[in-house]
Amino acid sequence: MNTGYNQLPNYYELLGIDSKASQEEIKQSYLNRVKEWHPDKNLDRSREAEEKTKELNEAYHILSDPERRKAYDRMLQYTKGKKFAEYINDEVFKNKIKKAYPALKTALENVRELYSIFKDTVNGNYHLHPSNLAMIGGGLLYFILPADFIPDFIPFIGYIDDLAVLTTIMNSLKEEISEYRNWKEKKGVQR
């Protein structure tokens, strides 16, 4: 069961590398850490070793792929190790949608679903792969923060880039969004 992601894990610290590390340095550090934490070498603390190995695998999965790494770095930069709730919360999200140009409000309804997935995952109610969580979180931060590619204070077009980013994320995560809807539906039936 997922315990939630209240804070973005620092995969660079986990692997013991600098954020500017090369792909080869990432791979070498990953291999060394996985050997160190392999459950067969840690029989006295096998449960901890299994968890650490999972974390190392997640770290390598994200940092070894340039696109995932870029999204992760952006998320890490914005959160600066703080809890997600300090940046992405109900009040901030509602205010941003309330200020949106009226013609865009219909399109923004889809953004609410991304926020719902993000919130349920961070609160530990739903499990989403950390790289997908980082992608959604990065997109929501891009949406919330006013200083992005096209500043939000420019009427109408200030939100176009926000919606383009979030639409791209939604298209990339169609299967995950469908699974989330099914989970949400089953959850509603069980109550």
N, C-alpha and C positions, 0 to 999 in steps of 0.2 A: 504494500500500500504506500502511496506517495505521501510524504510528510509535508510537501509544499516547498516552494522556492521563495522564501521571504527575502532572500538576498542573492544576487547573482554570484555564483561561485567564481573565484579567480583561478582560472585554469593555468595561467602562467605560474602563479605561486604553487599550485598543486604539482606541476611538473618541475618546479625549481628553475625556471628559465626567465629571461628578460622578455618583455613584450615585443621587442624587435628581433627576437630569435628567428633564425632561418628555418626552413622546412627540415633540413638535415638535423639541426639542433633539437627541434621539437621531436622528431622521430627518435633520436638517440636518447633523449631524456625520458621519453615515454617508455622505450624498451627497458631502460635501466630501472625505472620505477615499477614497471609491471613485474620484472624479475624479482625485485625486492619485496613486493607485496603479494606475490603469487600465493594462493591459499595452501598449496602443498609445502611451502617453505615457512608457513605461519600456522602450524597446526594448533598451537595454544590459543590463537586468536583468529580462527578461520572466518568467523562471521565478519569481523572488522576488515580482514584481508579481502573478503569477497566484495564488501562495500567499497573499499578503497580501489579495488581493481575496476569496478563499475565506473567510479568517478574518473579514473585514469582513462578508461576507454572513451567516456563522454568527452573528456578534455582533448584527447587525440582526434576523435571524430570531428570536433569543431575546429581545432587549430590546424589540422592538416589540410583542410579544404579552404582555399583562398577566399571564396565567397562567404562561407559560413564564418570564417575568421574575421572578415571585414564587418559583418553584421554583429558578431560578438564584441569586437573591439569598440564599435560604436555604442553598443549598449553599456559596456563597462565604462566607457568614457562619460556617458551621461549619468550613470548611477553613482560613479565614484565610490563604489563599495557600500553605498547606503541602501536601506531597504526600499523595495519597489514602491511601497505605499507612500513614500515621501514624494515620489514623482508621478505615479499613476494611481489615482484614486477616484472615487465616485464624484467628488466635488469638482476636481480639475476637468474630468472628462465631460461632465454635464455642462459646465461653463463653456468649454470649447465648442460643443455642438450648439449650444444656445446662441453663440455669437456668429455661427456660420451663416453664410448668405442663404436666404430662404430657398432658392432653387436647388441648393445642394443638400438640403436636409433629408430628402428622400434617399439620396445616395448614402448619406451618413448612417442610415439605419443598419446597413451592413457592417459598419464600423462598430456598432454596439455589440454585435455578435462576437467580433474579435476581442473586444474588451471583456465580454462575459467569459470567453474561453480563458483568457489571460488571468482574470480574477479567480475563477474556479481552480485553476492550476496553482497559482501562487498561494491560495488559501488551503491547498492540499485536498480539495474535494474532487479533483479530476487529474488524471495523469496525461501529460503531454511531453513528448521528448524535449529535452532541454534546448536543442538547437531550434526546434519549432517555437518554443516559448521565447527564446531570444529574438527570433525573427518577428514574432508578434509584438513583443515588448519594444523592440527597436522601431517598428512601424508606428506603434502608439505614441512613443516618445516624439517621433518625427511629426506626428499629427498634433500633439499637445504643445510642443515648443514653438514659439512664434518665429524664431530666427532659423529658417530653413532655406532651401534653394530659392523659393519665391516667397518673400515675407508675407505673412498672413494679413497684414494690415492693408494690402492692396485688394480692393473689393473684387470679389468673385475669383479672379485668377490666383489669389493668394492661397486658395484651398485646392486648386487643381493639382498641384504637385503632391499635396498630402493624400488626396484621393487616389492618385496614380500609384503611389507607394503602397497604400493599403489595399487597393484592388489587385495589385501584383501579388501581394502576400496572400490574399484570399484565393486567387487563382492557383497559387502554388500549393495551398493547403486544402484544396477541395475535399479530398478524402478525409482528412483529419476533421474538417468542419462538419462533414456528414456524420462521422462517428460521434462527434460531440453532440450534434442534434439528437441522434438516437439515444445517447446516454442521458441527455436532458429529458427526453420524452419518457424513457423508462423510469427515471428518477421521479418525474411528476406522477406517473401511474402508481408508484410504490407508496406515495404519501397518503 
